[in-house]
Amino acid sequence: MSTIQIQAMIMGQSYTLACQEGEQAALHHAVSYLDQRMRAIRDAGRIKGTDRIAVMAGLGIAAELLSMQRAEGPFAGLTIAQWQQQIAAITEVVDQALAPQEKLF
C-alpha cells in the first residue's frame, strides 16, 4: 500500500496528513470527530488557546477509549485492531444473512 496525503481542517487550521491508501475515510472521520470535540471545548469558553484545547480534547478521547477497555466493559482487553476485526466479522455475518434478501428486490 502506498502512503497518500490529504488536507484536513481542524478548528479553521489546515493540516496536511498522511495515511495509507484506502484509509482516507477513516482519517476524515477522525478529523471530524476531533474538530467537533475541540470546537465544543472552545465554545464552552473556559479554556483558551488551541494547544490547551487540543490537550483537553485528547484527554477526553483517551478517557473514552480507556473506558471501553475496562475489565467490565464490552471491549475489555481488546486492542483497536482486535475491535475492528470483530466488527468486520460481525459485518460479514450480517452481509451473508442479508444476501438472500437482496434477491427479493
C-alpha positions in Angstrom: 0.0 0.0 0.0 1.2 3.5 -0.7 1.0 6.5 1.6 -1.1 9.4 0.4 -1.6 12.9 1.8 -4.9 14.6 2.5 -5.8 18.1 3.5 -7.8 18.5 6.7 -9.3 21.4 8.6 -9.3 21.4 12.4 -10.8 24.5 14.1 -10.1 26.5 10.9 -6.5 25.5 10.7 -5.4 23.5 7.6 -3.3 20.4 8.1 -1.6 18.0 5.6 -2.0 14.5 7.0 -0.6 11.2 5.7 -2.4 7.9 5.6 -2.4 4.6 3.8 -4.3 4.4 0.6 -7.9 3.3 1.3 -7.8 4.7 4.8 -8.9 8.3 3.8 -12.5 7.9 5.0 -11.4 6.7 8.5 -8.9 9.6 8.7 -11.5 12.1 7.6 -13.9 10.7 10.2 -11.2 11.0 12.9 -10.5 14.6 11.9 -14.2 15.5 12.0 -14.6 13.9 15.5 -11.5 15.8 16.8 -12.7 19.0 15.3 -16.2 18.6 16.9 -14.6 17.9 20.3 -12.2 20.8 20.1 -14.9 23.2 19.0 -17.2 22.1 21.9 -14.4 22.8 24.4 -13.6 26.2 22.7 -17.3 27.1 22.7 -17.7 26.3 26.3 -15.4 29.3 26.8 -13.5 28.1 29.8 -10.3 27.1 28.1 -8.3 29.5 25.8 -5.6 28.6 23.4 -5.6 26.0 20.7 -2.9 23.9 22.3 -4.8 23.7 25.6 -8.0 22.9 23.7 -6.2 20.1 21.8 -4.8 18.6 25.0 -8.2 18.6 26.7 -9.8 17.1 23.6 -7.1 14.4 23.5 -7.6 13.6 27.2 -11.3 13.3 26.7 -10.9 11.0 23.7 -8.3 8.9 25.6 -10.7 8.6 28.5 -13.4 7.4 26.2 -11.1 4.8 24.7 -9.9 3.6 28.1 -13.4 3.3 29.5 -14.3 1.0 26.6 -11.4 -1.2 27.5 -12.2 -1.5 31.2 -12.3 -5.1 32.6 -16.1 -4.9 32.9 -16.7 -3.3 29.6 -17.8 -5.0 26.4 -14.4 -4.5 24.8 -12.4 -5.5 27.8 -8.7 -6.2 27.0 -9.2 -5.7 23.2 -6.9 -3.6 21.1 -8.4 -1.3 18.5 -7.2 -3.7 15.8 -9.0 -6.6 17.5 -12.1 -4.5 17.9 -12.0 -3.7 14.2 -11.6 -7.4 13.4 -14.6 -8.2 15.5 -16.7 -5.5 13.8 -15.6 -6.8 10.4 -16.5 -10.4 11.3 -20.0 -9.2 12.5 -20.5 -7.2 9.3 -19.6 -10.3 7.2 -22.1 -12.4 9.1 -24.8 -9.7 8.6 -23.9 -9.3 4.9 -24.2 -13.1 4.4 -27.5 -13.2 6.2 -28.9 -10.3 4.1 -27.6 -11.6 0.8 -30.7 -13.8 0.1 -32.9 -10.8 0.9 -31.3 -8.7 -1.9 -32.6 -11.2 -4.5 -36.1 -10.5 -3.4 -36.0 -6.9 -4.5 
